[in-house]
């Protein structure tokens, strides 16, 4: 995973990987897209190949490079776990939910009259008083 992280740390190498997404290119075609020397592109391709992100295939006299995303899985898994909330945050969220639920239940109990208890406020007016007005 360290090799993969080091390989994608360079912006030129990331651009090469984007170039190779879904297609393959020769080193010459890759070098033609960058304003740096061909030996520099060869060094970037070697780093990418050593990390496993790029594989090469010799076809006739030309070497084609293609993207291999398999080495990114470990890095992706690690990044996903790093971005997920910590375990204690889940527990605090659950505690906050329980506190909210308990407060709501207590509030509902204080508002709801006991069976047979007189109503408070305007609702305490009996049906006879209400109809006589």
MARVEXLO-961491 format. One record per atom (N, C-alpha, C, O): residue number from 0; residue in one letter; atom name; x, y, z. Coordinates in steps of 0.1 Angstrom, whole numbers, plus 5000, padded with zeros to 4 digits. Layout:
N
NUM A CA X Y Z
...
***
This chain:
133
0 X N 5008 4988 5000
0 X CA 5000 5000 5000
0 X C 5009 5013 5000
0 X O 5005 5023 4994
1 X N 5020 5012 5006
1 X CA 5029 5024 5007
1 X C 5034 5027 4993
1 X O 5035 5039 4989
2 X N 5038 5017 4985
2 X CA 5042 5019 4971
2 X C 5031 5025 4963
2 X O 5034 5034 4955
3 X N 5019 5021 4965
3 X CA 5008 5026 4957
3 X C 5006 5041 4961
3 X O 5004 5049 4952
4 X N 5006 5044 4974
4 X CA 5004 5058 4978
4 X C 5015 5067 4973
4 X O 5013 5078 4969
5 X N 5028 5062 4973
5 X CA 5039 5069 4968
5 X C 5038 5071 4953
5 X O 5041 5082 4948
6 X N 5033 5061 4946
6 X CA 5031 5063 4932
6 X C 5021 5073 4928
6 X O 5023 5081 4918
7 X N 5010 5073 4935
7 X CA 4999 5083 4931
7 X C 5001 5097 4937
7 X O 4993 5106 4935
8 X N 5012 5098 4945
8 X CA 5015 5111 4951
8 X C 5019 5121 4941
8 X O 5018 5133 4943
9 X N 5025 5117 4930
9 X CA 5030 5126 4919
9 X C 5019 5130 4909
9 X O 5012 5121 4905
10 X N 5017 5143 4906
10 X CA 5006 5146 4897
10 X C 5008 5141 4883
10 X O 4998 5138 4876
11 X N 5020 5140 4878
11 X CA 5023 5134 4865
11 X C 5018 5120 4865
11 X O 5012 5116 4855
12 X N 5022 5112 4875
12 X CA 5018 5098 4875
12 X C 5002 5097 4876
12 X O 4997 5088 4870
13 X N 4996 5106 4884
13 X CA 4981 5105 4884
13 X C 4975 5108 4870
13 X O 4966 5102 4866
14 X N 4981 5117 4863
14 X CA 4976 5121 4850
14 X C 4978 5109 4840
14 X O 4970 5106 4832
15 X N 4990 5102 4842
15 X CA 4992 5090 4833
15 X C 4982 5080 4836
15 X O 4976 5073 4827
16 X N 4979 5078 4849
16 X CA 4968 5068 4853
16 X C 4955 5071 4847
16 X O 4948 5063 4842
17 X N 4951 5084 4847
17 X CA 4939 5088 4841
17 X C 4939 5086 4826
17 X O 4929 5082 4820
18 X N 4950 5088 4820
18 X CA 4952 5086 4806
18 X C 4950 5071 4802
18 X O 4944 5068 4792
19 X N 4954 5062 4811
19 X CA 4954 5048 4808
19 X C 4940 5042 4812
19 X O 4938 5030 4810
20 X N 4931 5050 4818
20 X CA 4918 5044 4822
20 X C 4910 5040 4810
20 X O 4907 5049 4801
21 X N 4908 5028 4808
21 X CA 4899 5023 4798
21 X C 4906 5020 4785
21 X O 4900 5015 4775
22 X N 4919 5023 4784
22 X CA 4926 5021 4771
22 X C 4941 5019 4774
22 X O 4946 5020 4786
23 X N 4949 5015 4765
23 X CA 4963 5013 4767
23 X C 4970 5022 4757
23 X O 4965 5025 4746
24 X N 4982 5026 4761
24 X CA 4991 5035 4752
24 X C 5005 5030 4753
24 X O 5009 5023 4762
25 X N 5012 5034 4742
25 X CA 5027 5032 4742
25 X C 5033 5043 4750
25 X O 5027 5053 4753
26 X N 5046 5041 4754
26 X CA 5053 5051 4762
26 X C 5055 5063 4754
26 X O 5054 5074 4759
27 X N 5057 5062 4740
27 X CA 5058 5074 4732
27 X C 5045 5082 4731
27 X O 5046 5094 4732
28 X N 5034 5075 4731
28 X CA 5021 5083 4731
28 X C 5019 5090 4744
28 X O 5014 5101 4745
29 X N 5023 5083 4755
29 X CA 5022 5089 4768
29 X C 5031 5101 4769
29 X O 5027 5112 4774
30 X N 5043 5100 4765
30 X CA 5053 5111 4766
30 X C 5049 5123 4757
30 X O 5052 5134 4760
31 X N 5042 5120 4746
31 X CA 5038 5131 4737
31 X C 5028 5140 4744
31 X O 5027 5152 4739
32 X N 5022 5136 4754
32 X CA 5012 5144 4761
32 X C 5017 5153 4772
32 X O 5010 5161 4778
33 X N 5030 5151 4775
33 X CA 5036 5158 4786
33 X C 5048 5167 4781
33 X O 5055 5163 4772
34 X N 5050 5179 4788
34 X CA 5061 5187 4784
34 X C 5074 5183 4791
34 X O 5082 5192 4793
35 X N 5075 5171 4794
35 X CA 5088 5167 4801
35 X C 5094 5156 4792
35 X O 5088 5151 4782
36 X N 5107 5153 4795
36 X CA 5115 5144 4786
36 X C 5109 5130 4786
36 X O 5103 5126 4796
37 X N 5113 5122 4776
37 X CA 5109 5108 4775
37 X C 5115 5100 4787
37 X O 5108 5091 4792
38 X N 5128 5102 4790
38 X CA 5134 5095 4801
38 X C 5126 5097 4814
38 X O 5125 5088 4822
39 X N 5121 5110 4816
39 X CA 5114 5113 4828
39 X C 5100 5105 4828
39 X O 5096 5100 4838
40 X N 5094 5104 4817
40 X CA 5082 5096 4815
40 X C 5085 5081 4818
40 X O 5077 5075 4824
41 X N 5096 5077 4813
41 X CA 5100 5063 4815
41 X C 5102 5060 4830
41 X O 5098 5049 4835
42 X N 5107 5070 4837
42 X CA 5109 5068 4852
42 X C 5095 5067 4859
42 X O 5093 5059 4868
43 X N 5086 5076 4855
43 X CA 5073 5076 4860
43 X C 5066 5063 4857
43 X O 5059 5057 4866
44 X N 5067 5058 4845
44 X CA 5061 5045 4842
44 X C 5067 5033 4850
44 X O 5060 5024 4853
45 X N 5080 5034 4852
45 X CA 5087 5024 4860
45 X C 5081 5024 4875
45 X O 5078 5013 4880
46 X N 5079 5036 4880
46 X CA 5074 5037 4894
46 X C 5060 5031 4894
46 X O 5056 5023 4903
47 X N 5052 5034 4884
47 X CA 5038 5029 4883
47 X C 5038 5014 4881
47 X O 5030 5007 4887
48 X N 5047 5009 4873
48 X CA 5048 4994 4871
48 X C 5052 4987 4883
48 X O 5047 4977 4886
49 X N 5062 4993 4890
49 X CA 5067 4986 4902
49 X C 5056 4986 4913
49 X O 5056 4977 4922
50 X N 5048 4996 4913
50 X CA 5037 4996 4924
50 X C 5025 4987 4920
50 X O 5017 4984 4928
51 X N 5025 4982 4907
51 X CA 5015 4973 4903
51 X C 5003 4981 4896
51 X O 4993 4974 4892
52 X N 5004 4994 4896
52 X CA 4992 5002 4890
52 X C 4992 5001 4875
52 X O 4981 5003 4869
53 X N 5003 4998 4869
53 X CA 5004 4998 4854
53 X C 5011 4985 4851
53 X O 5021 4981 4857
54 X N 5006 4978 4841
54 X CA 5013 4966 4835
54 X C 5016 4969 4821
54 X O 5009 4976 4814
55 X N 5027 4963 4816
55 X CA 5031 4965 4803
55 X C 5030 4953 4795
55 X O 5031 4942 4800
56 X N 5028 4954 4782
56 X CA 5027 4943 4773
56 X C 5035 4946 4760
56 X O 5033 4956 4754
57 X N 5044 4937 4757
57 X CA 5052 4939 4745
57 X C 5044 4933 4733
57 X O 5041 4921 4732
58 X N 5041 4942 4723
58 X CA 5034 4938 4711
58 X C 5043 4942 4699
58 X O 5044 4954 4696
59 X N 5049 4932 4693
59 X CA 5059 4935 4683
59 X C 5071 4943 4688
59 X O 5078 4938 4697
60 X N 5073 4954 4683
60 X CA 5084 4962 4688
60 X C 5080 4973 4698
60 X O 5088 4981 4703
61 X N 5067 4974 4701
61 X CA 5062 4984 4709
61 X C 5057 4978 4723
61 X O 5052 4967 4723
62 X N 5059 4986 4733
62 X CA 5054 4982 4746
62 X C 5042 4991 4750
62 X O 5043 5003 4750
63 X N 5031 4984 4753
63 X CA 5019 4991 4756
63 X C 5017 4990 4771
63 X O 5020 4980 4778
64 X N 5012 5001 4777
64 X CA 5009 5002 4791
64 X C 4994 5003 4793
64 X O 4987 5010 4786
65 X N 4990 4996 4804
65 X CA 4976 4996 4807
65 X C 4974 4997 4822
65 X O 4983 4993 4830
66 X N 4963 5003 4826
66 X CA 4960 5005 4840
66 X C 4956 4992 4847
66 X O 4948 4984 4841
67 X N 4960 4990 4859
67 X CA 4955 4979 4867
67 X C 4951 4985 4881
67 X O 4960 4989 4888
68 X N 4939 4985 4884
68 X CA 4934 4991 4896
68 X C 4934 4982 4908
68 X O 4930 4987 4919
69 X N 4938 4970 4907
69 X CA 4937 4961 4918
69 X C 4945 4966 4930
69 X O 4941 4964 4942
70 X N 4957 4971 4928
70 X CA 4965 4976 4940
70 X C 4958 4987 4947
70 X O 4962 4990 4959
71 X N 4949 4994 4941
71 X CA 4942 5005 4948
71 X C 4932 5001 4958
71 X O 4928 5009 4966
72 X N 4928 4988 4958
72 X CA 4917 4983 4967
72 X C 4921 4984 4981
72 X O 4913 4989 4990
73 X N 4934 4981 4985
73 X CA 4938 4982 4999
73 X C 4938 4996 5003
73 X O 4934 5000 5014
74 X N 4943 5005 4994
74 X CA 4943 5019 4998
74 X C 4929 5025 4999
74 X O 4926 5033 5008
75 X N 4920 5021 4990
75 X CA 4906 5025 4991
75 X C 4900 5020 5004
75 X O 4892 5028 5010
76 X N 4902 5008 5007
76 X CA 4896 5003 5020
76 X C 4901 5010 5032
76 X O 4894 5014 5041
77 X N 4914 5013 5032
77 X CA 4920 5021 5043
77 X C 4914 5035 5044
77 X O 4911 5040 5054
78 X N 4913 5042 5032
78 X CA 4907 5055 5032
78 X C 4893 5055 5036
78 X O 4889 5064 5043
79 X N 4885 5045 5032
79 X CA 4871 5044 5036
79 X C 4870 5043 5051
79 X O 4862 5049 5057
80 X N 4878 5034 5057
80 X CA 4878 5032 5071
80 X C 4882 5045 5079
80 X O 4877 5048 5089
81 X N 4892 5052 5073
81 X CA 4896 5064 5079
81 X C 4886 5075 5079
81 X O 4885 5083 5088
82 X N 4878 5075 5068
82 X CA 4867 5085 5067
82 X C 4855 5082 5075
82 X O 4847 5091 5077
83 X N 4853 5070 5079
83 X CA 4841 5066 5086
83 X C 4842 5071 5100
83 X O 4853 5072 5106
84 X N 4830 5074 5106
84 X CA 4831 5079 5120
84 X C 4836 5069 5130
84 X O 4834 5056 5127
85 X N 4842 5073 5140
85 X CA 4848 5064 5150
85 X C 4836 5057 5157
85 X O 4825 5062 5157
86 X N 4839 5046 5164
86 X CA 4829 5038 5170
86 X C 4822 5045 5181
86 X O 4810 5044 5183
87 X N 4830 5053 5189
87 X CA 4823 5061 5200
87 X C 4813 5071 5194
87 X O 4804 5074 5201
88 X N 4815 5076 5182
88 X CA 4806 5085 5177
88 X C 4792 5079 5174
88 X O 4782 5085 5176
89 X N 4792 5066 5170
89 X CA 4780 5058 5168
89 X C 4773 5057 5182
89 X O 4761 5058 5183
90 X N 4781 5054 5192
90 X CA 4775 5052 5205
90 X C 4769 5065 5210
90 X O 4758 5065 5216
91 X N 4776 5076 5208
91 X CA 4770 5089 5213
91 X C 4758 5092 5205
91 X O 4749 5098 5210
92 X N 4757 5089 5192
92 X CA 4745 5092 5184
92 X C 4734 5083 5190
92 X O 4722 5088 5191
93 X N 4736 5071 5193
93 X CA 4726 5062 5199
93 X C 4721 5068 5213
93 X O 4710 5067 5216
94 X N 4731 5073 5221
94 X CA 4727 5079 5233
94 X C 4719 5091 5231
94 X O 4709 5093 5238
95 X N 4722 5099 5222
95 X CA 4714 5111 5219
95 X C 4700 5108 5214
95 X O 4691 5115 5218
96 X N 4699 5097 5207
96 X CA 4686 5093 5202
96 X C 4677 5088 5214
96 X O 4666 5091 5215
97 X N 4684 5081 5224
97 X CA 4676 5076 5235
97 X C 4672 5088 5244
97 X O 4661 5088 5250
98 X N 4681 5098 5246
98 X CA 4678 5109 5254
98 X C 4666 5117 5248
98 X O 4657 5121 5255
99 X N 4666 5118 5235
99 X CA 4656 5125 5228
99 X C 4642 5118 5229
99 X O 4632 5124 5232
100 X N 4643 5105 5228
100 X CA 4631 5096 5229
100 X C 4625 5097 5243
100 X O 4613 5098 5245
101 X N 4634 5096 5253
101 X CA 4629 5097 5267
101 X C 4623 5110 5270
101 X O 4612 5111 5277
102 X N 4629 5121 5265
102 X CA 4623 5135 5268
102 X C 4609 5136 5261
102 X O 4600 5141 5267
103 X N 4608 5130 5249
103 X CA 4596 5131 5242
103 X C 4585 5123 5249
103 X O 4573 5127 5250
104 X N 4588 5111 5254
104 X CA 4579 5103 5261
104 X C 4575 5110 5274
104 X O 4563 5109 5278
105 X N 4584 5116 5282
105 X CA 4580 5123 5294
105 X C 4571 5135 5291
105 X O 4562 5137 5298
106 X N 4574 5142 5280
106 X CA 4566 5154 5276
106 X C 4552 5149 5273
106 X O 4542 5155 5277
107 X N 4551 5138 5265
107 X CA 4538 5133 5261
107 X C 4530 5128 5274
107 X O 4518 5130 5274
108 X N 4537 5123 5284
108 X CA 4530 5118 5296
108 X C 4525 5130 5304
108 X O 4514 5129 5310
109 X N 4532 5141 5304
109 X CA 4527 5152 5312
109 X C 4516 5159 5305
109 X O 4507 5165 5312
110 X N 4516 5159 5292
110 X CA 4505 5165 5284
110 X C 4492 5157 5284
110 X O 4481 5162 5285
111 X N 4494 5144 5283
111 X CA 4483 5135 5282
111 X C 4476 5133 5296
111 X O 4483 5129 5306
112 X N 4463 5137 5297
112 X CA 4457 5135 5311
112 X C 4455 5121 5314
112 X O 4453 5112 5306
113 X N 4455 5119 5327
113 X CA 4452 5105 5332
113 X C 4437 5102 5330
113 X O 4429 5111 5329
114 X N 4435 5089 5327
114 X CA 4420 5085 5325
114 X C 4412 5089 5337
114 X O 4415 5085 5349
115 X N 4401 5097 5335
115 X CA 4392 5101 5346
115 X C 4396 5114 5353
115 X O 4388 5119 5361
116 X N 4408 5119 5350
116 X CA 4412 5131 5356
116 X C 4406 5143 5348
116 X O 4404 5142 5336
117 X N 4403 5154 5356
117 X CA 4397 5166 5349
117 X C 4407 5172 5339
117 X O 4419 5172 5341
118 X N 4402 5177 5328
118 X CA 4410 5184 5318
118 X C 4414 5197 5323
118 X O 4407 5204 5330
119 X N 4425 5202 5318
119 X CA 4430 5216 5322
119 X C 4427 5225 5311
119 X O 4425 5221 5300
120 X N 4427 5239 5314
120 X CA 4425 5249 5304
120 X C 4411 5249 5298
120 X O 4401 5245 5305
121 X N 4409 5253 5286
121 X CA 4396 5254 5280
121 X C 4390 5240 5278
121 X O 4378 5239 5277
122 X N 4398 5230 5277
122 X CA 4393 5217 5275
122 X C 4386 5212 5288
122 X O 4379 5201 5288
123 X N 4387 5219 5300
123 X CA 4381 5215 5312
123 X C 4366 5218 5312
123 X O 4359 5214 5321
124 X N 4362 5226 5302
124 X CA 4347 5229 5302
124 X C 4340 5216 5298
124 X O 4343 5209 5288
125 X N 4330 5214 5305
125 X CA 4322 5202 5303
125 X C 4314 5203 5290
125 X O 4312 5214 5285
126 X N 4309 5193 5285
126 X CA 4301 5193 5273
126 X C 4288 5201 5275
126 X O 4284 5208 5266
127 X N 4282 5201 5287
127 X CA 4270 5209 5290
127 X C 4273 5224 5289
127 X O 4265 5231 5283
128 X N 4284 5228 5296
128 X CA 4288 5242 5295
128 X C 4291 5247 5281
128 X O 4288 5258 5277
129 X N 4297 5238 5274
129 X CA 4301 5242 5260
129 X C 4288 5244 5251
129 X O 4288 5253 5243
130 X N 4278 5235 5253
130 X CA 4266 5236 5245
130 X C 4257 5248 5249
130 X O 4250 5253 5241
131 X N 4258 5252 5263
131 X CA 4249 5262 5267
131 X C 4254 5276 5263
131 X O 4246 5285 5263
132 X N 4266 5278 5260
132 X CA 4272 5291 5257
132 X C 4268 5296 5243
132 X O 4272 5306 5239
***
